């Protein structure tokens, strides 16, 4: 007699690892773009213009990556 499978084999959807990865994608995109904005502001002396742009760019990039990954997982 075989042991029951604990993982969903062959099923589409999002598991715990996928959700953690999606969260990391969102946070990573926002943090990286914000830090880049801070660096550009420091070099150009334009604080907080590029920092704010970096936050919004990070949110947009994170949302796009989130949508792409979720769409691929649902199919």
Buried (B, 14 or more C-beta within 10 A) or exposed (E): EEEEEEEEEEEEEEEEEEEEEBEEBBEBBBBBBBEBBBEBBEEEEEEEEBBEBBBEBBBEBBEEBBEEBEEEEEE
